[in-house]
Amino acid sequence: MKLKRKVQVKNSLGLHTRPATLIVKLLQNSNSDVHFTHKKQTINAKSILSILTLAAAKKSSITITIEGEDAEETMENLVQAFESQFGE
């Protein structure tokens, strides 16, 4: 199964180290391939360094692409994390 969804970065500091760490932890047990696309750059969302290279500031739009057996659950968890500003 392949899913795609756009989310917006709501954190005042954008996708900095703390939210990037939370994303990687969230995806640790996922069996799906997860990619973020921002400004024509697509990265592996399971890599903290890759997430940081996106340099996604507040109000940036990110497209999440997930492919795999637990894609729906993984997408739900990720979207919820973005919506809650990663607990900040």
HTML snippet that shows the backbone in 3Dmol.js (N, CA, C, O; Angstrom):
<script src="https://3Dmol.org/build/3Dmol-min.js"></script>
<div id="view" style="width:600px;height:400px;position:relative"></div>
<script>
const pdb = `
ATOM      1  N   MET A   1       0.831  -1.182   0.000  1.00  0.00           N
ATOM      2  CA  MET A   1       0.000   0.000   0.000  1.00  0.00           C
ATOM      3  C   MET A   1       0.880   1.252   0.000  1.00  0.00           C
ATOM      4  O   MET A   1       1.886   1.318   0.707  1.00  0.00           O
ATOM      5  N   LYS A   2       0.484   2.247  -0.808  1.00  0.00           N
ATOM      6  CA  LYS A   2       1.246   3.484  -0.876  1.00  0.00           C
ATOM      7  C   LYS A   2       0.319   4.661  -0.554  1.00  0.00           C
ATOM      8  O   LYS A   2      -0.743   4.814  -1.157  1.00  0.00           O
ATOM      9  N   LEU A   3       0.739   5.482   0.404  1.00  0.00           N
ATOM     10  CA  LEU A   3      -0.046   6.641   0.821  1.00  0.00           C
ATOM     11  C   LEU A   3       0.767   7.919   0.664  1.00  0.00           C
ATOM     12  O   LEU A   3       1.988   7.922   0.815  1.00  0.00           O
ATOM     13  N   LYS A   4       0.054   9.013   0.354  1.00  0.00           N
ATOM     14  CA  LYS A   4       0.698  10.333   0.237  1.00  0.00           C
ATOM     15  C   LYS A   4      -0.183  11.340   0.934  1.00  0.00           C
ATOM     16  O   LYS A   4      -1.408  11.303   0.815  1.00  0.00           O
ATOM     17  N   ARG A   5       0.458  12.252   1.672  1.00  0.00           N
ATOM     18  CA  ARG A   5      -0.313  13.292   2.363  1.00  0.00           C
ATOM     19  C   ARG A   5       0.564  14.499   2.629  1.00  0.00           C
ATOM     20  O   ARG A   5       1.749  14.365   2.935  1.00  0.00           O
ATOM     21  N   LYS A   6      -0.028  15.684   2.510  1.00  0.00           N
ATOM     22  CA  LYS A   6       0.708  16.922   2.812  1.00  0.00           C
ATOM     23  C   LYS A   6       0.411  17.337   4.242  1.00  0.00           C
ATOM     24  O   LYS A   6      -0.724  17.250   4.712  1.00  0.00           O
ATOM     25  N   VAL A   7       1.452  17.787   4.920  1.00  0.00           N
ATOM     26  CA  VAL A   7       1.303  18.327   6.270  1.00  0.00           C
ATOM     27  C   VAL A   7       2.044  19.654   6.320  1.00  0.00           C
ATOM     28  O   VAL A   7       2.868  19.962   5.459  1.00  0.00           O
ATOM     29  N   GLN A   8       1.729  20.433   7.351  1.00  0.00           N
ATOM     30  CA  GLN A   8       2.409  21.712   7.521  1.00  0.00           C
ATOM     31  C   GLN A   8       3.174  21.702   8.826  1.00  0.00           C
ATOM     32  O   GLN A   8       2.678  21.222   9.845  1.00  0.00           O
ATOM     33  N   VAL A   9       4.391  22.236   8.792  1.00  0.00           N
ATOM     34  CA  VAL A   9       5.214  22.342   9.998  1.00  0.00           C
ATOM     35  C   VAL A   9       4.636  23.487  10.823  1.00  0.00           C
ATOM     36  O   VAL A   9       4.557  24.623  10.355  1.00  0.00           O
ATOM     37  N   LYS A  10       4.232  23.178  12.062  1.00  0.00           N
ATOM     38  CA  LYS A  10       3.599  24.181  12.915  1.00  0.00           C
ATOM     39  C   LYS A  10       4.527  24.677  14.026  1.00  0.00           C
ATOM     40  O   LYS A  10       4.226  25.669  14.689  1.00  0.00           O
ATOM     41  N   ASN A  11       5.646  23.993  14.229  1.00  0.00           N
ATOM     42  CA  ASN A  11       6.588  24.394  15.276  1.00  0.00           C
ATOM     43  C   ASN A  11       7.190  25.747  14.953  1.00  0.00           C
ATOM     44  O   ASN A  11       7.486  26.035  13.793  1.00  0.00           O
ATOM     45  N   SER A  12       7.373  26.583  15.970  1.00  0.00           N
ATOM     46  CA  SER A  12       7.923  27.922  15.738  1.00  0.00           C
ATOM     47  C   SER A  12       9.353  27.864  15.208  1.00  0.00           C
ATOM     48  O   SER A  12       9.781  28.764  14.485  1.00  0.00           O
ATOM     49  N   LEU A  13      10.103  26.804  15.564  1.00  0.00           N
ATOM     50  CA  LEU A  13      11.487  26.674  15.104  1.00  0.00           C
ATOM     51  C   LEU A  13      11.626  25.727  13.909  1.00  0.00           C
ATOM     52  O   LEU A  13      12.743  25.423  13.490  1.00  0.00           O
ATOM     53  N   GLY A  14      10.507  25.264  13.362  1.00  0.00           N
ATOM     54  CA  GLY A  14      10.560  24.351  12.226  1.00  0.00           C
ATOM     55  C   GLY A  14      10.963  22.951  12.653  1.00  0.00           C
ATOM     56  O   GLY A  14      10.844  22.591  13.825  1.00  0.00           O
ATOM     57  N   LEU A  15      11.441  22.161  11.695  1.00  0.00           N
ATOM     58  CA  LEU A  15      11.865  20.785  11.998  1.00  0.00           C
ATOM     59  C   LEU A  15      13.313  20.799  12.475  1.00  0.00           C
ATOM     60  O   LEU A  15      14.235  20.501  11.716  1.00  0.00           O
ATOM     61  N   HIS A  16      13.492  21.146  13.722  1.00  0.00           N
ATOM     62  CA  HIS A  16      14.834  21.158  14.305  1.00  0.00           C
ATOM     63  C   HIS A  16      15.120  19.804  14.955  1.00  0.00           C
ATOM     64  O   HIS A  16      14.382  18.846  14.728  1.00  0.00           O
ATOM     65  N   THR A  17      16.155  19.714  15.741  1.00  0.00           N
ATOM     66  CA  THR A  17      16.628  18.427  16.269  1.00  0.00           C
ATOM     67  C   THR A  17      15.585  17.672  17.083  1.00  0.00           C
ATOM     68  O   THR A  17      15.428  16.464  16.905  1.00  0.00           O
ATOM     69  N   ARG A  18      14.872  18.353  17.965  1.00  0.00           N
ATOM     70  CA  ARG A  18      13.916  17.659  18.832  1.00  0.00           C
ATOM     71  C   ARG A  18      12.793  16.977  18.034  1.00  0.00           C
ATOM     72  O   ARG A  18      12.573  15.779  18.209  1.00  0.00           O
ATOM     73  N   PRO A  19      12.073  17.711  17.156  1.00  0.00           N
ATOM     74  CA  PRO A  19      11.045  17.018  16.383  1.00  0.00           C
ATOM     75  C   PRO A  19      11.620  15.951  15.455  1.00  0.00           C
ATOM     76  O   PRO A  19      10.993  14.912  15.244  1.00  0.00           O
ATOM     77  N   ALA A  20      12.808  16.196  14.898  1.00  0.00           N
ATOM     78  CA  ALA A  20      13.431  15.195  14.020  1.00  0.00           C
ATOM     79  C   ALA A  20      13.699  13.908  14.792  1.00  0.00           C
ATOM     80  O   ALA A  20      13.488  12.809  14.278  1.00  0.00           O
ATOM     81  N   THR A  21      14.167  14.055  16.036  1.00  0.00           N
ATOM     82  CA  THR A  21      14.417  12.885  16.893  1.00  0.00           C
ATOM     83  C   THR A  21      13.116  12.138  17.165  1.00  0.00           C
ATOM     84  O   THR A  21      13.085  10.908  17.121  1.00  0.00           O
ATOM     85  N   LEU A  22      12.048  12.870  17.445  1.00  0.00           N
ATOM     86  CA  LEU A  22      10.753  12.242  17.713  1.00  0.00           C
ATOM     87  C   LEU A  22      10.223  11.503  16.487  1.00  0.00           C
ATOM     88  O   LEU A  22       9.638  10.427  16.611  1.00  0.00           O
ATOM     89  N   ILE A  23      10.428  12.085  15.300  1.00  0.00           N
ATOM     90  CA  ILE A  23       9.996  11.420  14.059  1.00  0.00           C
ATOM     91  C   ILE A  23      10.731  10.095  13.882  1.00  0.00           C
ATOM     92  O   ILE A  23      10.116   9.070  13.590  1.00  0.00           O
ATOM     93  N   VAL A  24      12.050  10.122  14.061  1.00  0.00           N
ATOM     94  CA  VAL A  24      12.862   8.908  13.895  1.00  0.00           C
ATOM     95  C   VAL A  24      12.438   7.842  14.909  1.00  0.00           C
ATOM     96  O   VAL A  24      12.343   6.665  14.560  1.00  0.00           O
ATOM     97  N   LYS A  25      12.182   8.241  16.162  1.00  0.00           N
ATOM     98  CA  LYS A  25      11.725   7.285  17.185  1.00  0.00           C
ATOM     99  C   LYS A  25      10.362   6.707  16.817  1.00  0.00           C
ATOM    100  O   LYS A  25      10.116   5.513  16.991  1.00  0.00           O
ATOM    101  N   LEU A  26       9.483   7.562  16.308  1.00  0.00           N
ATOM    102  CA  LEU A  26       8.149   7.134  15.911  1.00  0.00           C
ATOM    103  C   LEU A  26       8.207   6.099  14.786  1.00  0.00           C
ATOM    104  O   LEU A  26       7.396   5.175  14.734  1.00  0.00           O
ATOM    105  N   LEU A  27       9.185   6.271  13.884  1.00  0.00           N
ATOM    106  CA  LEU A  27       9.295   5.392  12.716  1.00  0.00           C
ATOM    107  C   LEU A  27      10.162   4.158  12.951  1.00  0.00           C
ATOM    108  O   LEU A  27      10.255   3.289  12.084  1.00  0.00           O
ATOM    109  N   GLN A  28      10.794   4.080  14.117  1.00  0.00           N
ATOM    110  CA  GLN A  28      11.710   2.980  14.421  1.00  0.00           C
ATOM    111  C   GLN A  28      11.095   1.598  14.211  1.00  0.00           C
ATOM    112  O   GLN A  28      11.746   0.700  13.675  1.00  0.00           O
ATOM    113  N   ASN A  29       9.845   1.427  14.632  1.00  0.00           N
ATOM    114  CA  ASN A  29       9.206   0.109  14.551  1.00  0.00           C
ATOM    115  C   ASN A  29       8.338  -0.069  13.316  1.00  0.00           C
ATOM    116  O   ASN A  29       7.657  -1.084  13.170  1.00  0.00           O
ATOM    117  N   SER A  30       8.363   0.923  12.423  1.00  0.00           N
ATOM    118  CA  SER A  30       7.564   0.834  11.209  1.00  0.00           C
ATOM    119  C   SER A  30       8.268  -0.047  10.171  1.00  0.00           C
ATOM    120  O   SER A  30       9.482   0.037   9.982  1.00  0.00           O
ATOM    121  N   ASN A  31       7.485  -0.883   9.513  1.00  0.00           N
ATOM    122  CA  ASN A  31       8.028  -1.754   8.463  1.00  0.00           C
ATOM    123  C   ASN A  31       7.907  -1.112   7.084  1.00  0.00           C
ATOM    124  O   ASN A  31       8.279  -1.716   6.078  1.00  0.00           O
ATOM    125  N   SER A  32       7.389   0.105   7.043  1.00  0.00           N
ATOM    126  CA  SER A  32       7.172   0.796   5.770  1.00  0.00           C
ATOM    127  C   SER A  32       8.346   1.711   5.434  1.00  0.00           C
ATOM    128  O   SER A  32       9.120   2.108   6.304  1.00  0.00           O
ATOM    129  N   ASP A  33       8.455   2.033   4.142  1.00  0.00           N
ATOM    130  CA  ASP A  33       9.411   3.036   3.696  1.00  0.00           C
ATOM    131  C   ASP A  33       8.728   4.388   3.819  1.00  0.00           C
ATOM    132  O   ASP A  33       7.612   4.570   3.334  1.00  0.00           O
ATOM    133  N   VAL A  34       9.397   5.337   4.467  1.00  0.00           N
ATOM    134  CA  VAL A  34       8.799   6.650   4.710  1.00  0.00           C
ATOM    135  C   VAL A  34       9.725   7.725   4.151  1.00  0.00           C
ATOM    136  O   VAL A  34      10.912   7.769   4.473  1.00  0.00           O
ATOM    137  N   HIS A  35       9.163   8.588   3.309  1.00  0.00           N
ATOM    138  CA  HIS A  35       9.938   9.675   2.707  1.00  0.00           C
ATOM    139  C   HIS A  35       9.214  10.997   2.897  1.00  0.00           C
ATOM    140  O   HIS A  35       7.985  11.059   2.850  1.00  0.00           O
ATOM    141  N   PHE A  36       9.996  12.061   3.115  1.00  0.00           N
ATOM    142  CA  PHE A  36       9.475  13.421   3.175  1.00  0.00           C
ATOM    143  C   PHE A  36       9.977  14.164   1.952  1.00  0.00           C
ATOM    144  O   PHE A  36      11.133  14.007   1.558  1.00  0.00           O
ATOM    145  N   THR A  37       9.116  14.972   1.348  1.00  0.00           N
ATOM    146  CA  THR A  37       9.519  15.816   0.240  1.00  0.00           C
ATOM    147  C   THR A  37       9.230  17.266   0.606  1.00  0.00           C
ATOM    148  O   THR A  37       8.125  17.610   1.025  1.00  0.00           O
ATOM    149  N   HIS A  38      10.250  18.109   0.439  1.00  0.00           N
ATOM    150  CA  HIS A  38      10.132  19.543   0.727  1.00  0.00           C
ATOM    151  C   HIS A  38      10.991  20.293  -0.279  1.00  0.00           C
ATOM    152  O   HIS A  38      12.190  20.037  -0.400  1.00  0.00           O
ATOM    153  N   LYS A  39      10.366  21.225  -1.004  1.00  0.00           N
ATOM    154  CA  LYS A  39      11.084  22.005  -2.020  1.00  0.00           C
ATOM    155  C   LYS A  39      11.902  21.134  -2.981  1.00  0.00           C
ATOM    156  O   LYS A  39      13.094  21.371  -3.178  1.00  0.00           O
ATOM    157  N   LYS A  40      11.272  20.151  -3.563  1.00  0.00           N
ATOM    158  CA  LYS A  40      11.884  19.257  -4.557  1.00  0.00           C
ATOM    159  C   LYS A  40      12.979  18.340  -4.001  1.00  0.00           C
ATOM    160  O   LYS A  40      13.649  17.649  -4.768  1.00  0.00           O
ATOM    161  N   GLN A  41      13.164  18.327  -2.694  1.00  0.00           N
ATOM    162  CA  GLN A  41      14.149  17.433  -2.075  1.00  0.00           C
ATOM    163  C   GLN A  41      13.384  16.326  -1.344  1.00  0.00           C
ATOM    164  O   GLN A  41      12.522  16.602  -0.509  1.00  0.00           O
ATOM    165  N   THR A  42      13.709  15.074  -1.667  1.00  0.00           N
ATOM    166  CA  THR A  42      13.070  13.928  -1.021  1.00  0.00           C
ATOM    167  C   THR A  42      14.107  13.185  -0.194  1.00  0.00           C
ATOM    168  O   THR A  42      15.208  12.889  -0.658  1.00  0.00           O
ATOM    169  N   ILE A  43      13.721  12.891   1.056  1.00  0.00           N
ATOM    170  CA  ILE A  43      14.667  12.242   1.971  1.00  0.00           C
ATOM    171  C   ILE A  43      14.011  11.035   2.655  1.00  0.00           C
ATOM    172  O   ILE A  43      12.788  10.896   2.668  1.00  0.00           O
ATOM    173  N   ASN A  44      14.849  10.178   3.214  1.00  0.00           N
ATOM    174  CA  ASN A  44      14.402   9.051   4.027  1.00  0.00           C
ATOM    175  C   ASN A  44      14.069   9.603   5.411  1.00  0.00           C
ATOM    176  O   ASN A  44      14.953  10.110   6.102  1.00  0.00           O
ATOM    177  N   ALA A  45      12.810   9.510   5.820  1.00  0.00           N
ATOM    178  CA  ALA A  45      12.363  10.099   7.086  1.00  0.00           C
ATOM    179  C   ALA A  45      12.826   9.313   8.307  1.00  0.00           C
ATOM    180  O   ALA A  45      12.581   9.730   9.439  1.00  0.00           O
ATOM    181  N   LYS A  46      13.486   8.194   8.092  1.00  0.00           N
ATOM    182  CA  LYS A  46      13.999   7.419   9.229  1.00  0.00           C
ATOM    183  C   LYS A  46      15.415   7.858   9.605  1.00  0.00           C
ATOM    184  O   LYS A  46      16.024   7.278  10.504  1.00  0.00           O
ATOM    185  N   SER A  47      15.936   8.870   8.927  1.00  0.00           N
ATOM    186  CA  SER A  47      17.281   9.378   9.183  1.00  0.00           C
ATOM    187  C   SER A  47      17.205  10.803   9.735  1.00  0.00           C
ATOM    188  O   SER A  47      16.725  11.718   9.065  1.00  0.00           O
ATOM    189  N   ILE A  48      17.683  10.971  10.956  1.00  0.00           N
ATOM    190  CA  ILE A  48      17.633  12.285  11.602  1.00  0.00           C
ATOM    191  C   ILE A  48      18.416  13.332  10.805  1.00  0.00           C
ATOM    192  O   ILE A  48      17.966  14.469  10.664  1.00  0.00           O
ATOM    193  N   LEU A  49      19.574  12.954  10.290  1.00  0.00           N
ATOM    194  CA  LEU A  49      20.367  13.909   9.509  1.00  0.00           C
ATOM    195  C   LEU A  49      19.653  14.323   8.229  1.00  0.00           C
ATOM    196  O   LEU A  49      19.714  15.485   7.827  1.00  0.00           O
ATOM    197  N   SER A  50      18.984  13.384   7.598  1.00  0.00           N
ATOM    198  CA  SER A  50      18.236  13.706   6.379  1.00  0.00           C
ATOM    199  C   SER A  50      17.105  14.681   6.673  1.00  0.00           C
ATOM    200  O   SER A  50      16.870  15.616   5.908  1.00  0.00           O
ATOM    201  N   ILE A  51      16.409  14.462   7.780  1.00  0.00           N
ATOM    202  CA  ILE A  51      15.310  15.366   8.157  1.00  0.00           C
ATOM    203  C   ILE A  51      15.857  16.772   8.382  1.00  0.00           C
ATOM    204  O   ILE A  51      15.255  17.752   7.942  1.00  0.00           O
ATOM    205  N   LEU A  52      16.991  16.872   9.062  1.00  0.00           N
ATOM    206  CA  LEU A  52      17.581  18.177   9.347  1.00  0.00           C
ATOM    207  C   LEU A  52      18.045  18.892   8.073  1.00  0.00           C
ATOM    208  O   LEU A  52      18.020  20.121   8.010  1.00  0.00           O
ATOM    209  N   THR A  53      18.469  18.126   7.056  1.00  0.00           N
ATOM    210  CA  THR A  53      18.928  18.749   5.812  1.00  0.00           C
ATOM    211  C   THR A  53      17.776  19.396   5.036  1.00  0.00           C
ATOM    212  O   THR A  53      18.010  20.234   4.165  1.00  0.00           O
ATOM    213  N   LEU A  54      16.542  19.014   5.348  1.00  0.00           N
ATOM    214  CA  LEU A  54      15.398  19.655   4.690  1.00  0.00           C
ATOM    215  C   LEU A  54      15.299  21.129   5.070  1.00  0.00           C
ATOM    216  O   LEU A  54      14.803  21.943   4.291  1.00  0.00           O
ATOM    217  N   ALA A  55      15.768  21.468   6.255  1.00  0.00           N
ATOM    218  CA  ALA A  55      15.703  22.854   6.762  1.00  0.00           C
ATOM    219  C   ALA A  55      14.290  23.406   6.623  1.00  0.00           C
ATOM    220  O   ALA A  55      14.093  24.518   6.133  1.00  0.00           O
ATOM    221  N   ALA A  56      13.313  22.622   7.055  1.00  0.00           N
ATOM    222  CA  ALA A  56      11.908  23.017   6.937  1.00  0.00           C
ATOM    223  C   ALA A  56      11.531  23.967   8.069  1.00  0.00           C
ATOM    224  O   ALA A  56      11.500  23.581   9.237  1.00  0.00           O
ATOM    225  N   ALA A  57      11.248  25.203   7.707  1.00  0.00           N
ATOM    226  CA  ALA A  57      10.881  26.230   8.687  1.00  0.00           C
ATOM    227  C   ALA A  57       9.387  26.150   9.012  1.00  0.00           C
ATOM    228  O   ALA A  57       8.647  25.377   8.404  1.00  0.00           O
ATOM    229  N   LYS A  58       8.959  26.964   9.985  1.00  0.00           N
ATOM    230  CA  LYS A  58       7.544  27.024  10.338  1.00  0.00           C
ATOM    231  C   LYS A  58       6.722  27.367   9.094  1.00  0.00           C
ATOM    232  O   LYS A  58       7.132  28.181   8.268  1.00  0.00           O
ATOM    233  N   LYS A  59       5.566  26.736   8.981  1.00  0.00           N
ATOM    234  CA  LYS A  59       4.616  26.884   7.866  1.00  0.00           C
ATOM    235  C   LYS A  59       5.088  26.243   6.567  1.00  0.00           C
ATOM    236  O   LYS A  59       4.459  26.426   5.524  1.00  0.00           O
ATOM    237  N   SER A  60       6.191  25.492   6.616  1.00  0.00           N
ATOM    238  CA  SER A  60       6.639  24.749   5.432  1.00  0.00           C
ATOM    239  C   SER A  60       5.666  23.611   5.159  1.00  0.00           C
ATOM    240  O   SER A  60       5.091  23.033   6.082  1.00  0.00           O
ATOM    241  N   SER A  61       5.491  23.300   3.893  1.00  0.00           N
ATOM    242  CA  SER A  61       4.646  22.185   3.490  1.00  0.00           C
ATOM    243  C   SER A  61       5.535  20.982   3.186  1.00  0.00           C
ATOM    244  O   SER A  61       6.498  21.079   2.426  1.00  0.00           O
ATOM    245  N   ILE A  62       5.194  19.850   3.792  1.00  0.00           N
ATOM    246  CA  ILE A  62       5.961  18.618   3.575  1.00  0.00           C
ATOM    247  C   ILE A  62       5.008  17.546   3.070  1.00  0.00           C
ATOM    248  O   ILE A  62       3.918  17.364   3.612  1.00  0.00           O
ATOM    249  N   THR A  63       5.425  16.843   2.035  1.00  0.00           N
ATOM    250  CA  THR A  63       4.643  15.719   1.531  1.00  0.00           C
ATOM    251  C   THR A  63       5.224  14.442   2.115  1.00  0.00           C
ATOM    252  O   THR A  63       6.405  14.143   1.942  1.00  0.00           O
ATOM    253  N   ILE A  64       4.379  13.697   2.806  1.00  0.00           N
ATOM    254  CA  ILE A  64       4.790  12.417   3.390  1.00  0.00           C
ATOM    255  C   ILE A  64       4.364  11.319   2.418  1.00  0.00           C
ATOM    256  O   ILE A  64       3.208  11.267   1.996  1.00  0.00           O
ATOM    257  N   THR A  65       5.300  10.445   2.067  1.00  0.00           N
ATOM    258  CA  THR A  65       4.998   9.292   1.222  1.00  0.00           C
ATOM    259  C   THR A  65       5.387   8.040   1.998  1.00  0.00           C
ATOM    260  O   THR A  65       6.528   7.891   2.436  1.00  0.00           O
ATOM    261  N   ILE A  66       4.423   7.152   2.160  1.00  0.00           N
ATOM    262  CA  ILE A  66       4.673   5.916   2.919  1.00  0.00           C
ATOM    263  C   ILE A  66       4.244   4.726   2.073  1.00  0.00           C
ATOM    264  O   ILE A  66       3.149   4.700   1.511  1.00  0.00           O
ATOM    265  N   GLU A  67       5.127   3.751   1.999  1.00  0.00           N
ATOM    266  CA  GLU A  67       4.828   2.535   1.238  1.00  0.00           C
ATOM    267  C   GLU A  67       5.205   1.332   2.082  1.00  0.00           C
ATOM    268  O   GLU A  67       6.351   1.196   2.512  1.00  0.00           O
ATOM    269  N   GLY A  68       4.218   0.446   2.320  1.00  0.00           N
ATOM    270  CA  GLY A  68       4.498  -0.757   3.103  1.00  0.00           C
ATOM    271  C   GLY A  68       3.262  -1.300   3.780  1.00  0.00           C
ATOM    272  O   GLY A  68       2.161  -0.773   3.624  1.00  0.00           O
ATOM    273  N   GLU A  69       3.466  -2.368   4.539  1.00  0.00           N
ATOM    274  CA  GLU A  69       2.347  -3.093   5.134  1.00  0.00           C
ATOM    275  C   GLU A  69       1.642  -2.328   6.254  1.00  0.00           C
ATOM    276  O   GLU A  69       0.447  -2.529   6.472  1.00  0.00           O
ATOM    277  N   ASP A  70       2.356  -1.456   6.966  1.00  0.00           N
ATOM    278  CA  ASP A  70       1.723  -0.693   8.055  1.00  0.00           C
ATOM    279  C   ASP A  70       1.629   0.794   7.717  1.00  0.00           C
ATOM    280  O   ASP A  70       1.729   1.651   8.595  1.00  0.00           O
ATOM    281  N   ALA A  71       1.434   1.084   6.428  1.00  0.00           N
ATOM    282  CA  ALA A  71       1.421   2.469   5.937  1.00  0.00           C
ATOM    283  C   ALA A  71       0.328   3.306   6.592  1.00  0.00           C
ATOM    284  O   ALA A  71       0.578   4.451   6.968  1.00  0.00           O
ATOM    285  N   GLU A  72      -0.871   2.764   6.735  1.00  0.00           N
ATOM    286  CA  GLU A  72      -1.985   3.537   7.304  1.00  0.00           C
ATOM    287  C   GLU A  72      -1.705   3.950   8.743  1.00  0.00           C
ATOM    288  O   GLU A  72      -1.876   5.114   9.106  1.00  0.00           O
ATOM    289  N   GLU A  73      -1.279   3.004   9.552  1.00  0.00           N
ATOM    290  CA  GLU A  73      -0.984   3.281  10.959  1.00  0.00           C
ATOM    291  C   GLU A  73       0.178   4.273  11.088  1.00  0.00           C
ATOM    292  O   GLU A  73       0.133   5.190  11.909  1.00  0.00           O
ATOM    293  N   THR A  74       1.207   4.080  10.277  1.00  0.00           N
ATOM    294  CA  THR A  74       2.365   4.969  10.308  1.00  0.00           C
ATOM    295  C   THR A  74       1.972   6.388   9.905  1.00  0.00           C
ATOM    296  O   THR A  74       2.411   7.355  10.527  1.00  0.00           O
ATOM    297  N   MET A  75       1.144   6.516   8.863  1.00  0.00           N
ATOM    298  CA  MET A  75       0.693   7.834   8.411  1.00  0.00           C
ATOM    299  C   MET A  75      -0.119   8.515   9.505  1.00  0.00           C
ATOM    300  O   MET A  75       0.070   9.700   9.781  1.00  0.00           O
ATOM    301  N   GLU A  76      -1.007   7.777  10.116  1.00  0.00           N
ATOM    302  CA  GLU A  76      -1.847   8.329  11.187  1.00  0.00           C
ATOM    303  C   GLU A  76      -0.979   8.879  12.328  1.00  0.00           C
ATOM    304  O   GLU A  76      -1.216   9.983  12.818  1.00  0.00           O
ATOM    305  N   ASN A  77       0.019   8.105  12.739  1.00  0.00           N
ATOM    306  CA  ASN A  77       0.908   8.526  13.823  1.00  0.00           C
ATOM    307  C   ASN A  77       1.722   9.761  13.450  1.00  0.00           C
ATOM    308  O   ASN A  77       1.893  10.664  14.268  1.00  0.00           O
ATOM    309  N   LEU A  78       2.219   9.800  12.231  1.00  0.00           N
ATOM    310  CA  LEU A  78       3.017  10.945  11.776  1.00  0.00           C
ATOM    311  C   LEU A  78       2.182  12.216  11.679  1.00  0.00           C
ATOM    312  O   LEU A  78       2.608  13.273  12.143  1.00  0.00           O
ATOM    313  N   VAL A  79       1.005  12.122  11.085  1.00  0.00           N
ATOM    314  CA  VAL A  79       0.137  13.286  10.936  1.00  0.00           C
ATOM    315  C   VAL A  79      -0.240  13.825  12.310  1.00  0.00           C
ATOM    316  O   VAL A  79      -0.260  15.038  12.520  1.00  0.00           O
ATOM    317  N   GLN A  80      -0.535  12.935  13.238  1.00  0.00           N
ATOM    318  CA  GLN A  80      -0.874  13.342  14.605  1.00  0.00           C
ATOM    319  C   GLN A  80       0.308  14.068  15.262  1.00  0.00           C
ATOM    320  O   GLN A  80       0.114  15.058  15.967  1.00  0.00           O
ATOM    321  N   ALA A  81       1.507  13.586  15.034  1.00  0.00           N
ATOM    322  CA  ALA A  81       2.710  14.221  15.598  1.00  0.00           C
ATOM    323  C   ALA A  81       2.890  15.631  15.033  1.00  0.00           C
ATOM    324  O   ALA A  81       3.205  16.561  15.775  1.00  0.00           O
ATOM    325  N   PHE A  82       2.691  15.791  13.721  1.00  0.00           N
ATOM    326  CA  PHE A  82       2.802  17.117  13.110  1.00  0.00           C
ATOM    327  C   PHE A  82       1.714  18.051  13.646  1.00  0.00           C
ATOM    328  O   PHE A  82       1.980  19.216  13.943  1.00  0.00           O
ATOM    329  N   GLU A  83       0.483  17.532  13.770  1.00  0.00           N
ATOM    330  CA  GLU A  83      -0.632  18.345  14.254  1.00  0.00           C
ATOM    331  C   GLU A  83      -0.415  18.823  15.693  1.00  0.00           C
ATOM    332  O   GLU A  83      -0.776  19.947  16.042  1.00  0.00           O
ATOM    333  N   SER A  84       0.176  17.964  16.522  1.00  0.00           N
ATOM    334  CA  SER A  84       0.391  18.318  17.927  1.00  0.00           C
ATOM    335  C   SER A  84       1.716  19.070  18.149  1.00  0.00           C
ATOM    336  O   SER A  84       2.134  19.281  19.288  1.00  0.00           O
ATOM    337  N   GLN A  85       2.363  19.466  17.056  1.00  0.00           N
ATOM    338  CA  GLN A  85       3.639  20.188  17.097  1.00  0.00           C
ATOM    339  C   GLN A  85       4.703  19.418  17.875  1.00  0.00           C
ATOM    340  O   GLN A  85       5.572  20.009  18.515  1.00  0.00           O
ATOM    341  N   PHE A  86       4.620  18.101  17.809  1.00  0.00           N
ATOM    342  CA  PHE A  86       5.614  17.209  18.454  1.00  0.00           C
ATOM    343  C   PHE A  86       5.711  17.459  19.951  1.00  0.00           C
ATOM    344  O   PHE A  86       6.773  17.303  20.554  1.00  0.00           O
ATOM    345  N   GLY A  87       4.578  17.854  20.543  1.00  0.00           N
ATOM    346  CA  GLY A  87       4.536  18.049  21.988  1.00  0.00           C
ATOM    347  C   GLY A  87       5.193  19.340  22.472  1.00  0.00           C
ATOM    348  O   GLY A  87       5.401  19.517  23.672  1.00  0.00           O
ATOM    349  N   GLU A  88       5.518  20.233  21.557  1.00  0.00           N
ATOM    350  CA  GLU A  88       6.164  21.495  21.971  1.00  0.00           C
ATOM    351  C   GLU A  88       5.136  22.512  22.406  1.00  0.00           C
ATOM    352  O   GLU A  88       5.494  23.627  22.786  1.00  0.00           O
TER     353      GLU A  88
END
`;
const viewer = $3Dmol.createViewer("view");
viewer.addModel(pdb, "pdb");
viewer.setStyle({}, {cartoon: {color: "spectrum"}});
viewer.zoomTo();
viewer.render();
</script>
